[in-house]
Amino acid sequence: MEIVEIKEIVNESENVKTFFINRRFNAKPGQFAMLWIPGINEKPMSFSYRNGFTVKKIGKFTEKMHQLREGDKIGVRGPYGTSFSIKDGKIGIIGGGTGLSPLRFLAENLNGDIKIFLGFRNKKEVFFEKEFRKYGEVLISTDDGSYGKKGFITEHIDLNCEYYYVCGPEMMMKRCSEILKSKEVEYSLERYMKCGIGLCGSCEIGGYLVCRDGPVFKELPDGFGEYKRDETGRMIEIDL
Ligand SMILES: Cc1cc2nc3c(=O)[nH]c(=O)nc-3n(C[C@H](O)[C@H](O)[C@H](O)COP(=O)(O)OP(=O)(O)OC[C@H]3O[C@@H](n4cnc5c(N)ncnc54)[C@H](O)[C@@H]3O)c2cc1C
């Protein structure tokens, strides 16, 4: 665990902030770190930059994270987990919500003809558009049509790419696995994690541990889209 200082905070959207720290980690795109806020908890966050994490305000940990100011300190443990393979050629990047964090870091490290498909609920939630435009052609959709194309991003994916990278809500990833059945795809998964290093079993899915065997997988494990585990390890059915 390293204690680092927050150097800069960027507001990406109403509920999303990027926290730049005073240390560049030797992380690969797709890897994550366990962030520690003293007195609160530890949570996994993907590297969106070698020296930054992009966090959506959702619950206890992330609300506290959003209250932090420049100059405050947090703990960082990692980098952990598997990373995306770096390919070239015709590449499709498909992201939704906080799934954009690892994909931004990935896009920065890819060469080739990159098409980026980003889905959001509405205009207010859109972020990283300018960031992704640096690396390829960007298509945005919102569920309500308030920005970009209307509908789920899975309705707007160009199927002519050779290789795809996907990270986002469970339903989006499941749908991508159906649409991209005959393609080579890498998925980054999210599960409840306590230890981040393969000990506690909270992130088990289909016999794999997301922290150790993932978060990047070449195929979705059995049970994806069907169950997850809560903080006690109990299985909870997912209703997509
Ligand atoms: C490998 C990995 C990488 C991750 N990277 C990022 C990242 O880059 N940025 C980021 O913001 N988060 C990321 N997460 C998720 C993060 O670790 C937390 O789980 C999440 O931020 C919620 O934590 P919390 O304590 O604020 O909310 P909690 O108190 O745990 O949850 C509050 C409520 O929100 C629900 N909830 C939890 N997560 C979500 C979700 N994703 N969408 C909708 N509802 C949810 C819970 O069921 C609960 O009801 C990642 C997770 C993993 C496993």
PDBQT file of the ligand as one rigid body, heavy atoms in Angstrom, charges set to zero:
ROOT
HETATM    1  C1  LIG A 301     -12.016  -4.321 -11.480  1.00  0.00    +0.000 C 
HETATM    2  C2  LIG A 301     -12.965  -3.199 -11.107  1.00  0.00    +0.000 A 
HETATM    3  C3  LIG A 301     -12.725  -1.947 -11.597  1.00  0.00    +0.000 A 
HETATM    4  C4  LIG A 301     -13.585  -0.882 -11.266  1.00  0.00    +0.000 A 
HETATM    5  N1  LIG A 301     -13.324   0.347 -11.771  1.00  0.00    +0.000 NA
HETATM    6  C5  LIG A 301     -14.109   1.384 -11.466  1.00  0.00    +0.000 A 
HETATM    7  C6  LIG A 301     -13.829   2.682 -11.977  1.00  0.00    +0.000 A 
HETATM    8  O1  LIG A 301     -12.864   2.888 -12.721  1.00  0.00    +0.000 OA
HETATM    9  N2  LIG A 301     -14.657   3.694 -11.616  1.00  0.00    +0.000 N 
HETATM   10  C7  LIG A 301     -15.746   3.507 -10.783  1.00  0.00    +0.000 A 
HETATM   11  O2  LIG A 301     -16.442   4.479 -10.506  1.00  0.00    +0.000 OA
HETATM   12  N3  LIG A 301     -16.030   2.279 -10.290  1.00  0.00    +0.000 NA
HETATM   13  C8  LIG A 301     -15.251   1.216 -10.595  1.00  0.00    +0.000 A 
HETATM   14  N4  LIG A 301     -15.524  -0.014 -10.059  1.00  0.00    +0.000 N 
HETATM   15  C9  LIG A 301     -16.663  -0.169  -9.104  1.00  0.00    +0.000 C 
HETATM   16  C10 LIG A 301     -16.218   0.239  -7.714  1.00  0.00    +0.000 C 
HETATM   17  O3  LIG A 301     -15.240  -0.639  -7.219  1.00  0.00    +0.000 OA
HETATM   18  C11 LIG A 301     -17.384   0.215  -6.683  1.00  0.00    +0.000 C 
HETATM   19  O4  LIG A 301     -17.976  -1.039  -6.638  1.00  0.00    +0.000 OA
HETATM   20  C12 LIG A 301     -18.463   1.209  -7.001  1.00  0.00    +0.000 C 
HETATM   21  O5  LIG A 301     -17.869   2.462  -7.218  1.00  0.00    +0.000 OA
HETATM   22  C13 LIG A 301     -19.498   1.335  -5.869  1.00  0.00    +0.000 C 
HETATM   23  O6  LIG A 301     -18.858   1.574  -4.637  1.00  0.00    +0.000 OA
HETATM   24  P1  LIG A 301     -19.588   2.383  -3.447  1.00  0.00    +0.000 P 
HETATM   25  O7  LIG A 301     -18.992   1.954  -2.136  1.00  0.00    +0.000 OA
HETATM   26  O8  LIG A 301     -19.574   3.818  -3.730  1.00  0.00    +0.000 OA
HETATM   27  O9  LIG A 301     -21.082   1.897  -3.530  1.00  0.00    +0.000 OA
HETATM   28  P2  LIG A 301     -21.798   0.741  -2.693  1.00  0.00    +0.000 P 
HETATM   29  O10 LIG A 301     -22.114   1.283  -1.345  1.00  0.00    +0.000 OA
HETATM   30  O11 LIG A 301     -20.983  -0.509  -2.804  1.00  0.00    +0.000 OA
HETATM   31  O12 LIG A 301     -23.100   0.568  -3.567  1.00  0.00    +0.000 OA
HETATM   32  C14 LIG A 301     -24.220   1.399  -3.437  1.00  0.00    +0.000 C 
HETATM   33  C15 LIG A 301     -25.351   0.847  -4.234  1.00  0.00    +0.000 C 
HETATM   34  O13 LIG A 301     -25.064   0.921  -5.622  1.00  0.00    +0.000 OA
HETATM   35  C16 LIG A 301     -25.139  -0.364  -6.235  1.00  0.00    +0.000 C 
HETATM   36  N5  LIG A 301     -24.033  -0.402  -7.167  1.00  0.00    +0.000 N 
HETATM   37  C17 LIG A 301     -22.761  -0.769  -6.897  1.00  0.00    +0.000 A 
HETATM   38  N6  LIG A 301     -22.013  -0.663  -8.007  1.00  0.00    +0.000 NA
HETATM   39  C18 LIG A 301     -22.853  -0.211  -8.986  1.00  0.00    +0.000 A 
HETATM   40  C19 LIG A 301     -22.680   0.099 -10.348  1.00  0.00    +0.000 A 
HETATM   41  N7  LIG A 301     -21.493  -0.029 -10.952  1.00  0.00    +0.000 N 
HETATM   42  N8  LIG A 301     -23.745   0.562 -11.036  1.00  0.00    +0.000 NA
HETATM   43  C20 LIG A 301     -24.946   0.711 -10.449  1.00  0.00    +0.000 A 
HETATM   44  N9  LIG A 301     -25.165   0.428  -9.162  1.00  0.00    +0.000 NA
HETATM   45  C21 LIG A 301     -24.143  -0.039  -8.446  1.00  0.00    +0.000 A 
HETATM   46  C22 LIG A 301     -25.021  -1.371  -5.129  1.00  0.00    +0.000 C 
HETATM   47  O14 LIG A 301     -25.747  -2.554  -5.461  1.00  0.00    +0.000 OA
HETATM   48  C23 LIG A 301     -25.616  -0.635  -3.946  1.00  0.00    +0.000 C 
HETATM   49  O15 LIG A 301     -26.999  -0.798  -3.920  1.00  0.00    +0.000 OA
HETATM   50  C24 LIG A 301     -14.704  -1.106 -10.407  1.00  0.00    +0.000 A 
HETATM   51  C25 LIG A 301     -14.928  -2.385  -9.921  1.00  0.00    +0.000 A 
HETATM   52  C26 LIG A 301     -14.088  -3.432 -10.266  1.00  0.00    +0.000 A 
HETATM   53  C27 LIG A 301     -14.346  -4.809  -9.733  1.00  0.00    +0.000 C 
ENDROOT
TORSDOF 0
